[in-house]
Amino acid sequence: MSEPRLKKSISSHRWILGYLMQEKAVFFPSLAALFFTAILSLGFPYFLKELVGNPVDALKQQVDPAEVLARSNLIVMQLAGVLVLQAFVGFFRVQGFIRSGESALNRLRCDLFDHLVRLPMAFFHEQRAGALSNRVSADLGVVRDTLLNTVPQAIRQSVILIGGLVFIFISSWKLSLIMLGSVPVVVLAIAFFGRKVRGYSKDAQDALADAGTVIEETVQGVADVKAFTNEPFENARYSRALETFLGVTKRGAKTRAAFLSFVILALFGTITFVVWHGARMLAMNEITWTNFAAFILFSIFVGASLGSFPEIIAQFQQTAGATDRLRELLDHAPERADGDPEAKLGGYLSFQNVSFRYPSRPDVQVLHDLDFIVTPGQRVALVGPSGAGKSTVFSLILGFNTPGAGQVLYDNRPATSLALQAIRSQIAIVPQEVMLFGGTIRENIEYGRPGASQAEIENAARQANAHDFIATLPEGYETMVGPRGTKLSGGQRQRIAIARAILADPRILLLDEATSALDSESERLVNEALERLMKGRTSLVIAHRLSTVRHADRILVFNHGKIVESGSHDELVTHDGTYRLLVETQLV
């Protein structure tokens, strides 16, 4: 194993151990109990050795059956006592390891999720839908299995191995040295095969995550799958992902099987040779029967302990691969956390010579030297053909992206001088496609201001023209909206999104044509709610309908990432320009 890879592996295991150390009040007593029970388990071969006794001694002297029976009863009672004590301590040991392991894992989950939600939008734009959650879930599953099962097993087998070696050295140091001669061979095999096992484990986890992604994407888009009768296509896609996973696991299985077979051959071959050599020593009176019996019994324990280590090492290698991926996720830099966290926005917004390219498409200039000002309480419409840069303006306002040149200002303060949390907490957006969370209607409205009272939630719903339809539902505000709000109509989802924005009470409002996909009655109700929402607030509206544009205080006409016209509807329609063309073709 190369030095950097070895250091990385050690570092990964220390990283996981660091989470366990946060539960040391439970982990250390459980660890002590584990050492104690492992030592007690060595009493089993010891008492068996005593129970068997020395048949040679029996031949040399007359044995009293009653004395043998009494001695046997005493040994069995002592052994039973050891087993009962081991079971009693083992109960608390297992419980403690599960508690500390699960608690450590929960801390890890919380840290991962906390970091994940703070990553910049550019990171999520590069991720395939569902792949991230599936990969994290699979990797955490491997870590969980290691914390709850492999770590205790490794410690237990290590204690048994060391204790067993001590006893076999006491029984016969010559035979012990012969047995230990196989250890360097096994260690080299672990180093050689372990690296390959780790690589295959990492590839298998990635392949399994890809297969899980297919399921998630298919379920999310099941309406389109059925509409296009693409069930066979999705089945084939999932089958290909599973075939990739199966291929990787099969290749890994060959390596692990070769590893285990070699270790078993080396260990038990060595034990066989040692027993044969011990029989010769016994015949030549170089060792007593009692010591030889003890050596054999403890050698069985040592051999079983060593035989378990290949699987333990393989699991640790797999865990190292899983933790490497989790740490790669944590290595991604989160969004900036600097700036004034107490900043209060007055509603004044301006772009100064802003140019922008998406990191994933550096060759495409999306915005070119954008300059405009929005005054507090002003209603500004952004119009233009698809791909002109309107949505990108919204992403820059929200701080999802950073201008490549120029700057965005709030109340004449650069966005970089304000904390992102302060900016976003005073901005609300109502998108064209509303995504509701799979909870209740109350929870989805409350998302605008967590902790709001029921009265405040209902008041926001009334202003959004949503209270009446909510009241007609059997469970009212506790109605489950279904995945992504699928149990509600488009107009109902829009009004809940507006209620959420009303509850947030923003200084700046962003509307991405919230009525474009609604029927006339739903559009009327939504427009009434939007009018209430926009009153007294700085509002920017991406508009695709003439009815929305007419009432704007100012219209910015975008084309190819530039503002080509600016003015009111009455001013722009008199000029023979892009806006007039859009009006005449009803593309606005």
C-alpha positions as CSV (number, residue, x, y, z in Angstrom):
1,M,0.0,0.0,0.0
2,S,1.4,3.4,-1.0
3,E,2.3,5.9,1.7
4,P,-0.3,8.6,0.8
5,R,-3.0,5.9,0.6
6,L,-2.0,4.4,3.9
7,K,-2.0,7.8,5.6
8,K,-5.4,8.6,4.1
9,S,-6.8,5.3,5.3
10,I,-5.5,5.9,8.8
11,S,-6.8,9.4,8.7
12,S,-10.3,8.1,7.7
13,H,-10.4,5.7,10.6
14,R,-9.3,8.4,13.0
15,W,-12.0,10.7,11.7
16,I,-14.7,8.1,12.5
17,L,-13.0,7.4,15.9
18,G,-13.3,11.1,16.6
19,Y,-17.1,10.9,16.5
20,L,-16.9,7.9,18.9
21,M,-14.8,9.9,21.3
22,Q,-17.6,12.4,21.6
23,E,-19.6,9.5,23.2
24,K,-16.8,8.4,25.5
25,A,-19.0,8.5,28.6
26,V,-20.7,5.4,27.2
27,F,-18.1,4.1,24.8
28,F,-15.2,3.7,27.3
29,P,-17.2,1.7,29.9
30,S,-18.5,-0.5,27.0
31,L,-14.9,-0.8,25.8
32,A,-13.8,-1.9,29.3
33,A,-16.6,-4.4,29.4
34,L,-15.6,-5.7,26.0
35,F,-12.0,-6.3,27.2
36,F,-13.3,-8.0,30.3
37,T,-15.7,-10.4,28.4
38,A,-12.9,-11.1,25.9
39,I,-10.6,-12.1,28.7
40,L,-13.3,-14.2,30.3
41,S,-13.8,-16.0,27.0
42,L,-10.2,-17.3,27.3
43,G,-11.4,-19.1,30.5
44,F,-13.3,-21.6,28.3
45,P,-10.2,-23.4,26.9
46,Y,-8.4,-23.0,30.2
47,F,-11.2,-24.8,32.1
48,L,-11.5,-27.4,29.4
49,K,-7.8,-28.1,29.7
50,E,-8.3,-28.6,33.4
51,L,-11.4,-30.8,32.9
52,V,-9.5,-33.1,30.5
53,G,-6.6,-33.4,32.9
54,N,-3.5,-35.6,32.1
55,P,-4.3,-39.2,31.2
56,V,-0.7,-40.2,31.8
57,D,-1.1,-39.2,35.5
58,A,-4.2,-41.4,35.6
59,L,-2.3,-44.4,34.5
60,K,0.5,-43.9,37.0
61,Q,-1.8,-43.9,40.0
62,Q,-5.0,-45.3,41.2
63,V,-7.8,-42.7,40.6
64,D,-10.7,-42.4,43.0
65,P,-13.9,-41.9,40.8
66,A,-15.5,-39.8,43.5
67,E,-12.6,-37.5,43.6
68,V,-12.5,-37.1,39.8
69,L,-16.3,-36.4,39.8
70,A,-16.0,-33.8,42.6
71,R,-13.1,-32.1,40.8
72,S,-15.0,-32.2,37.5
73,N,-18.1,-30.7,39.2
74,L,-16.0,-27.9,40.7
75,I,-14.4,-27.1,37.3
76,V,-17.8,-27.1,35.5
77,M,-19.3,-24.9,38.2
78,Q,-16.4,-22.4,37.9
79,L,-16.8,-22.5,34.1
80,A,-20.6,-21.9,34.4
81,G,-19.9,-19.0,36.7
82,V,-17.5,-17.5,34.2
83,L,-20.1,-17.9,31.4
84,V,-22.9,-16.3,33.5
85,L,-20.7,-13.4,34.4
86,Q,-19.6,-13.0,30.7
87,A,-23.3,-13.0,29.6
88,F,-24.3,-10.5,32.3
89,V,-21.4,-8.0,31.4
90,G,-22.0,-8.7,27.7
91,F,-25.6,-7.5,27.9
92,F,-24.4,-4.0,29.0
93,R,-21.5,-4.1,26.7
94,V,-23.6,-4.7,23.6
95,Q,-26.2,-2.1,24.7
96,G,-23.4,0.4,25.3
97,F,-21.8,-0.1,22.0
98,I,-25.1,0.3,20.1
99,R,-25.9,3.5,22.1
100,S,-22.5,5.1,21.5
101,G,-22.3,3.9,17.9
102,E,-25.7,5.1,16.9
103,S,-25.2,8.4,18.7
104,A,-21.8,8.9,17.0
105,L,-23.5,8.1,13.7
106,N,-26.3,10.6,14.3
107,R,-23.7,13.3,15.0
108,L,-22.0,12.4,11.7
109,R,-25.4,12.5,9.8
110,C,-26.2,15.9,11.3
111,D,-22.8,17.3,10.4
112,L,-23.1,16.0,6.9
113,F,-26.5,17.4,6.4
114,D,-25.6,20.7,7.9
115,H,-22.7,21.0,5.6
116,L,-24.7,19.8,2.6
117,V,-27.4,22.5,2.9
118,R,-24.7,25.2,3.2
119,L,-23.0,24.2,0.0
120,P,-23.3,26.7,-2.9
121,M,-25.9,26.2,-5.7
122,A,-23.1,25.5,-8.2
123,F,-22.3,22.3,-6.3
124,F,-25.9,21.1,-6.7
125,H,-26.1,22.0,-10.4
126,E,-23.3,19.5,-11.0
127,Q,-25.0,16.7,-9.1
128,R,-27.3,14.2,-10.7
129,A,-30.7,14.2,-9.1
130,G,-30.8,11.6,-6.3
131,A,-27.2,10.5,-6.7
132,L,-26.0,12.5,-3.8
133,S,-28.5,11.3,-1.3
134,N,-28.2,7.7,-2.4
135,R,-24.4,7.8,-2.2
136,V,-24.4,9.4,1.3
137,S,-27.0,6.8,2.4
138,A,-25.0,3.9,1.1
139,D,-21.7,5.2,2.6
140,L,-23.4,5.9,6.0
141,G,-24.7,2.3,6.0
142,V,-21.2,1.0,5.6
143,V,-20.0,3.2,8.5
144,R,-22.9,2.1,10.7
145,D,-22.1,-1.5,10.2
146,T,-18.5,-0.9,11.1
147,L,-19.3,1.1,14.2
148,L,-21.8,-1.3,15.6
149,N,-20.3,-4.7,14.5
150,T,-16.8,-4.5,13.1
151,V,-15.2,-2.3,15.7
152,P,-16.4,-4.4,18.7
153,Q,-15.5,-7.6,16.8
154,A,-12.0,-6.3,16.0
155,I,-11.3,-5.3,19.6
156,R,-12.7,-8.6,20.9
157,Q,-10.7,-10.8,18.5
158,S,-7.5,-8.7,19.2
159,V,-7.9,-9.4,23.0
160,I,-8.5,-13.1,22.4
161,L,-5.6,-13.2,20.0
162,I,-3.1,-11.6,22.4
163,G,-4.4,-13.5,25.4
164,G,-4.3,-16.8,23.5
165,L,-0.7,-16.1,22.4
166,V,0.3,-15.5,26.0
167,F,-1.2,-18.8,27.0
168,I,0.3,-20.8,24.2
169,F,3.7,-19.3,24.9
170,I,3.3,-20.5,28.5
171,S,2.4,-23.9,27.2
172,S,5.3,-24.2,24.7
173,W,7.4,-21.4,23.4
174,K,8.9,-23.6,20.7
175,L,5.5,-24.4,19.2
176,S,4.5,-20.8,19.6
177,L,7.4,-19.5,17.5
178,I,6.5,-22.0,14.7
179,M,2.9,-20.8,14.7
180,L,3.9,-17.1,14.7
181,G,6.0,-17.8,11.6
182,S,2.9,-17.6,9.5
183,V,1.9,-14.1,10.8
184,P,4.3,-12.1,8.5
185,V,2.8,-14.0,5.5
186,V,-0.7,-13.1,6.5
187,V,0.1,-9.5,7.1
188,L,1.7,-9.1,3.6
189,A,-1.4,-10.8,2.2
190,I,-3.6,-8.3,4.0
191,A,-1.6,-5.4,2.7
192,F,-1.7,-6.7,-0.9
193,F,-5.3,-7.8,-1.1
194,G,-6.7,-5.1,1.2
195,R,-5.9,-2.3,-1.3
196,K,-7.8,-4.1,-4.0
197,V,-10.7,-4.9,-1.7
198,R,-10.9,-1.2,-0.8
199,G,-11.0,-0.1,-4.5
200,Y,-13.7,-2.6,-5.4
201,S,-15.8,-1.6,-2.4
202,K,-15.6,2.0,-3.3
203,D,-16.6,1.3,-6.9
204,A,-19.4,-1.0,-5.7
205,Q,-20.8,1.8,-3.5
206,D,-20.8,4.2,-6.3
207,A,-22.5,1.7,-8.7
208,L,-25.2,1.0,-6.1
209,A,-25.8,4.7,-5.6
210,D,-26.3,5.1,-9.3
211,A,-28.9,2.3,-9.3
212,G,-30.7,4.0,-6.4
213,T,-30.6,7.2,-8.4
214,V,-32.5,5.6,-11.3
215,I,-35.3,4.5,-8.8
216,E,-35.5,8.0,-7.3
217,E,-35.6,9.8,-10.7
218,T,-38.2,7.3,-12.0
219,V,-40.5,7.7,-9.0
220,Q,-40.2,11.5,-9.2
221,G,-41.1,11.6,-12.8
222,V,-43.5,8.6,-12.9
223,A,-46.2,10.7,-14.6
224,D,-43.9,11.3,-17.6
225,V,-42.8,7.7,-17.5
226,K,-46.3,6.5,-17.8
227,A,-47.4,9.2,-20.3
228,F,-44.7,8.2,-22.7
229,T,-45.1,4.5,-21.9
230,N,-41.4,4.3,-21.0
231,E,-41.7,1.6,-18.3
232,P,-39.5,-0.8,-20.4
233,F,-37.0,2.0,-21.0
234,E,-36.7,2.7,-17.2
235,N,-36.5,-1.1,-16.5
236,A,-33.6,-1.4,-19.0
237,R,-31.9,1.7,-17.4
238,Y,-32.2,0.2,-13.9
239,S,-31.0,-3.2,-15.2
240,R,-27.9,-1.7,-16.7
241,A,-27.1,0.1,-13.4
242,L,-27.6,-3.2,-11.5
243,E,-25.4,-5.0,-14.0
244,T,-22.6,-2.5,-13.5
245,F,-23.0,-3.0,-9.7
246,L,-23.1,-6.8,-10.1
247,G,-20.0,-6.7,-12.3
248,V,-18.0,-4.7,-9.7
249,T,-19.1,-7.0,-6.8
250,K,-18.2,-10.1,-8.8
251,R,-14.7,-8.8,-9.5
252,G,-14.4,-7.8,-5.8
253,A,-15.7,-11.2,-4.8
254,K,-12.8,-13.0,-6.6
255,T,-10.3,-10.8,-4.7
256,R,-11.9,-11.4,-1.3
257,A,-12.4,-15.1,-2.0
258,A,-8.7,-15.5,-2.9
259,F,-7.8,-13.5,0.2
260,L,-9.9,-15.6,2.5
261,S,-8.8,-18.9,0.9
262,F,-5.1,-18.0,1.2
263,V,-5.4,-16.9,4.9
264,I,-7.4,-20.0,5.8
265,L,-4.8,-22.2,4.1
266,A,-1.9,-20.4,5.7
267,L,-3.4,-20.4,9.2
268,F,-4.9,-23.8,9.4
269,G,-2.0,-25.3,7.5
270,T,0.3,-23.8,10.1
271,I,-1.9,-25.1,13.0
272,T,-1.8,-28.6,11.4
273,F,1.9,-28.5,11.1
274,V,2.3,-27.3,14.7
275,V,0.0,-30.0,16.1
276,W,2.0,-32.6,14.2
277,H,5.3,-31.2,15.5
278,G,3.8,-31.1,19.0
279,A,2.8,-34.8,18.8
280,R,6.5,-35.5,18.0
281,M,7.5,-33.5,21.0
282,L,5.0,-35.3,23.2
283,A,6.3,-38.7,22.1
284,M,9.9,-37.6,22.9
285,N,8.8,-36.2,26.4
286,E,9.7,-32.6,25.4
287,I,6.3,-31.4,26.4
288,T,3.7,-32.6,29.0
289,W,0.2,-33.8,27.9
290,T,-1.4,-31.0,29.9
291,N,0.6,-28.3,28.2
292,F,0.1,-29.9,24.8
293,A,-3.7,-30.1,25.4
294,A,-3.6,-26.4,26.5
295,F,-1.6,-25.5,23.5
296,I,-4.1,-27.2,21.1
297,L,-7.1,-25.6,22.8
298,F,-5.7,-22.1,22.9
299,S,-4.3,-22.6,19.3
300,I,-7.9,-23.2,18.1
301,F,-9.0,-20.0,19.7
302,V,-6.0,-18.1,18.3
303,G,-6.6,-19.6,14.8
304,A,-10.3,-18.7,14.9
305,S,-9.4,-15.2,16.0
306,L,-6.8,-14.8,13.2
307,G,-9.3,-16.3,10.7
308,S,-11.8,-13.6,11.5
309,F,-9.3,-10.8,10.8
310,P,-9.5,-11.0,6.9
311,E,-13.2,-10.1,7.0
312,I,-12.6,-7.5,9.7
313,I,-9.8,-5.9,7.6
314,A,-12.0,-6.1,4.4
315,Q,-14.8,-4.3,6.3
316,F,-12.3,-1.6,7.5
317,Q,-11.1,-1.2,3.9
318,Q,-14.6,-0.8,2.7
319,T,-15.3,1.7,5.5
320,A,-12.2,3.7,4.5
321,G,-13.6,3.9,1.0
322,A,-16.9,5.1,2.3
323,T,-15.4,7.7,4.6
324,D,-13.2,9.0,1.9
325,R,-16.3,9.9,-0.1
326,L,-18.0,11.4,2.9
327,R,-15.0,13.5,3.6
328,E,-14.8,14.5,0.0
329,L,-18.3,15.9,0.4
330,L,-17.2,17.8,3.6
331,D,-14.1,19.1,1.8
332,H,-16.3,21.1,-0.6
333,A,-16.2,24.8,0.5
334,P,-19.6,26.0,1.8
335,E,-21.2,29.3,0.9
336,R,-19.5,32.4,2.3
337,A,-20.4,33.1,5.9
338,D,-18.9,36.6,6.2
339,G,-20.7,39.9,6.0
340,D,-23.1,41.9,8.3
341,P,-25.6,39.4,9.8
342,E,-27.8,42.1,11.2
343,A,-28.2,44.1,7.9
344,K,-31.7,45.5,7.3
345,L,-32.8,46.0,3.7
346,G,-34.7,49.0,2.7
347,G,-35.7,47.7,-0.7
348,Y,-33.2,49.6,-2.8
349,L,-31.5,47.2,-5.3
350,S,-29.0,47.9,-8.1
351,F,-26.8,46.0,-10.6
352,Q,-23.5,47.8,-11.6
353,N,-21.8,46.5,-14.7
354,V,-22.6,42.9,-13.8
355,S,-21.3,40.2,-16.1
356,F,-21.7,36.5,-15.4
357,R,-20.9,33.0,-16.7
358,Y,-22.0,29.8,-15.1
359,P,-19.0,27.7,-13.8
360,S,-20.4,24.7,-15.6
361,R,-20.5,26.7,-18.9
362,P,-17.5,29.0,-18.8
363,D,-17.6,29.5,-22.5
364,V,-21.1,31.0,-22.5
365,Q,-21.5,34.7,-21.4
366,V,-24.9,34.8,-19.8
367,L,-25.0,38.5,-18.7
368,H,-23.1,41.4,-20.3
369,D,-22.4,44.6,-18.3
370,L,-25.9,44.7,-16.7
371,D,-26.8,48.1,-15.2
372,F,-30.2,48.9,-13.6
373,I,-31.7,50.3,-10.4
374,V,-34.8,49.3,-8.5
375,T,-36.1,51.8,-5.9
376,P,-38.0,50.8,-2.7
377,G,-41.6,49.8,-3.4
378,Q,-41.1,49.8,-7.2
379,R,-42.6,47.1,-9.4
380,V,-40.2,46.0,-12.2
381,A,-41.0,43.5,-14.9
382,L,-38.2,41.5,-16.6
383,V,-39.3,40.4,-20.1
384,G,-37.5,38.8,-23.0
385,P,-37.1,35.5,-24.9
386,S,-36.1,32.3,-23.1
387,G,-32.4,32.2,-22.3
388,A,-32.1,36.0,-22.2
389,G,-30.8,35.9,-18.6
390,K,-33.8,36.8,-16.5
391,S,-33.7,33.8,-14.2
392,T,-29.9,34.4,-13.8
393,V,-30.7,37.9,-12.4
394,F,-32.8,36.3,-9.7
395,S,-30.1,33.8,-8.8
396,L,-27.6,36.7,-8.4
397,I,-30.1,38.7,-6.2
398,L,-30.5,35.7,-4.0
399,G,-26.8,35.1,-3.8
400,F,-27.0,31.7,-5.4
401,N,-24.2,32.8,-7.8
402,T,-21.6,35.6,-7.7
403,P,-21.0,38.0,-10.6
404,G,-17.8,37.4,-12.6
405,A,-17.5,41.2,-12.9
406,G,-19.4,44.1,-11.4
407,Q,-21.4,44.0,-8.3
408,V,-25.0,43.7,-6.9
409,L,-25.8,46.3,-4.3
410,Y,-28.5,46.5,-1.6
411,D,-29.2,50.0,-0.3
412,N,-25.8,51.0,-2.0
413,R,-24.0,48.3,0.0
414,P,-22.2,45.6,-1.9
415,A,-23.8,42.2,-1.5
416,T,-20.4,40.8,-0.4
417,S,-20.5,43.1,2.7
418,L,-23.8,41.5,3.8
419,A,-24.3,38.0,5.2
420,L,-26.2,35.7,2.8
421,Q,-28.5,34.8,5.6
422,A,-29.4,38.5,6.2
423,I,-30.1,39.0,2.4
424,R,-32.2,35.9,1.9
425,S,-34.2,36.3,5.1
426,Q,-35.6,39.6,3.6
427,I,-36.3,38.3,0.1
428,A,-39.1,35.9,-0.9
429,I,-39.6,34.2,-4.1
430,V,-42.7,32.7,-5.7
431,P,-41.6,30.5,-8.6
432,Q,-43.4,29.4,-11.7
433,E,-43.2,25.7,-10.6
434,V,-44.0,25.6,-6.9
435,M,-42.2,22.8,-5.0
436,L,-44.0,22.0,-1.7
437,F,-42.5,19.7,0.9
438,G,-44.2,16.5,1.6
439,G,-45.8,17.6,4.9
440,T,-49.0,19.4,5.8
441,I,-50.4,22.6,4.4
442,R,-49.7,24.3,7.7
443,E,-46.1,23.2,7.7
444,N,-45.6,24.4,4.1
445,I,-47.0,27.9,4.8
446,E,-45.0,28.0,8.1
447,Y,-41.9,27.5,6.1
448,G,-42.0,31.2,5.3
449,R,-41.4,32.0,9.0
450,P,-40.8,28.9,11.2
451,G,-42.5,29.3,14.6
452,A,-45.4,31.4,13.3
453,S,-48.7,31.0,15.2
454,Q,-51.7,29.3,13.8
455,A,-53.5,32.6,13.6
456,E,-50.6,34.2,11.6
457,I,-50.6,31.2,9.3
458,E,-54.4,31.5,8.7
459,N,-54.1,35.2,8.2
460,A,-51.4,34.7,5.5
461,A,-53.6,32.1,3.9
462,R,-56.6,34.4,3.8
463,Q,-54.5,37.2,2.1
464,A,-53.3,34.6,-0.4
465,N,-56.9,33.5,-1.2
466,A,-56.0,30.0,0.1
467,H,-58.0,29.8,3.3
468,D,-61.4,29.0,1.7
469,F,-60.2,26.0,-0.2
470,I,-58.1,24.8,2.8
471,A,-61.2,25.0,5.0
472,T,-63.1,22.7,2.7
473,L,-60.6,19.9,3.1
474,P,-61.4,17.2,5.7
475,E,-58.2,17.8,7.6
476,G,-57.9,21.5,6.9
477,Y,-54.5,22.9,7.5
478,E,-53.3,19.4,8.6
479,T,-53.9,18.0,5.2
480,M,-50.9,16.2,3.7
481,V,-49.9,17.7,0.4
482,G,-48.2,14.6,-0.9
483,P,-44.7,14.4,-2.5
484,R,-43.9,17.8,-4.1
485,G,-47.5,18.9,-3.4
486,T,-49.0,16.4,-5.9
487,K,-52.3,16.2,-4.0
488,L,-53.1,19.8,-4.8
489,S,-53.9,21.6,-8.0
490,G,-51.5,24.1,-9.6
491,G,-53.5,27.0,-8.5
492,Q,-53.7,25.7,-4.9
493,R,-50.0,25.2,-4.8
494,Q,-49.4,28.7,-6.0
495,R,-51.6,30.2,-3.4
496,I,-49.9,28.3,-0.6
497,A,-46.5,29.5,-2.0
498,I,-47.9,33.1,-1.9
499,A,-49.1,32.6,1.7
500,R,-45.6,31.4,2.6
501,A,-44.2,34.6,1.0
502,I,-46.7,36.8,2.9
503,L,-45.8,35.1,6.2
504,A,-42.1,35.8,5.5
505,D,-42.9,39.5,5.1
506,P,-40.0,40.3,2.7
507,R,-38.6,43.6,1.7
508,I,-37.9,42.4,-1.8
509,L,-40.2,40.1,-3.7
510,L,-39.2,37.9,-6.7
511,L,-42.0,36.5,-8.9
512,D,-41.2,34.1,-11.6
513,E,-44.5,34.4,-13.6
514,A,-46.6,32.7,-11.0
515,T,-49.8,32.5,-13.2
516,S,-48.4,31.2,-16.5
517,A,-49.8,27.7,-16.1
518,L,-53.1,28.4,-14.4
519,D,-56.7,28.4,-15.7
520,S,-58.6,31.7,-15.7
521,E,-60.3,31.4,-12.3
522,S,-57.1,30.2,-10.6
523,E,-55.2,33.1,-12.3
524,R,-57.7,35.6,-11.0
525,L,-57.4,34.4,-7.4
526,V,-53.6,34.2,-7.6
527,N,-53.4,37.7,-9.2
528,E,-55.5,39.1,-6.4
529,A,-53.2,37.5,-3.8
530,L,-50.1,38.8,-5.6
531,E,-51.5,42.3,-5.6
532,R,-51.8,42.2,-1.9
533,L,-48.3,40.6,-1.6
534,M,-46.6,43.2,-3.8
535,K,-48.2,46.3,-2.1
536,G,-45.5,48.4,-0.5
537,R,-42.7,46.0,-1.4
538,T,-39.9,46.1,-4.0
539,S,-41.0,43.6,-6.6
540,L,-39.2,42.1,-9.6
541,V,-41.4,40.0,-11.9
542,I,-40.3,37.7,-14.7
543,A,-43.3,38.1,-17.0
544,H,-44.5,36.1,-19.9
545,R,-48.0,37.6,-20.1
546,L,-49.1,41.0,-21.2
547,S,-51.6,41.3,-18.3
548,T,-48.7,41.2,-15.8
549,V,-46.5,43.6,-17.7
550,R,-49.0,46.4,-18.1
551,H,-49.1,47.3,-14.4
552,A,-45.4,47.3,-13.9
553,D,-43.8,50.7,-12.9
554,R,-40.9,49.8,-15.2
555,I,-40.1,47.1,-17.7
556,L,-36.6,45.8,-18.5
557,V,-36.4,44.1,-21.8
558,F,-33.7,41.4,-22.0
559,N,-32.1,39.9,-25.1
560,H,-28.9,37.9,-25.2
561,G,-27.9,38.8,-21.6
562,K,-28.3,42.6,-22.1
563,I,-31.0,45.1,-21.3
564,V,-32.0,46.4,-24.7
565,E,-34.9,48.5,-23.6
566,S,-36.2,50.1,-20.4
567,G,-39.4,52.0,-19.6
568,S,-43.2,51.7,-18.9
569,H,-45.5,49.7,-21.2
570,D,-47.0,52.9,-22.7
571,E,-43.5,54.2,-23.5
572,L,-42.0,51.0,-24.9
573,V,-45.0,50.1,-27.1
574,T,-44.6,53.3,-29.1
575,H,-41.1,52.3,-30.2
576,D,-40.3,49.9,-32.9
577,G,-38.2,47.6,-30.8
578,T,-38.0,44.2,-29.1
579,Y,-40.7,44.9,-26.6
580,R,-43.2,45.9,-29.3
581,L,-42.4,42.7,-31.2
582,L,-43.0,40.7,-28.0
583,V,-46.3,42.4,-27.4
584,E,-47.5,41.8,-31.0
585,T,-46.5,38.2,-30.9
586,Q,-48.0,37.7,-27.4
587,L,-44.7,36.2,-26.1
588,V,-44.8,38.4,-23.1
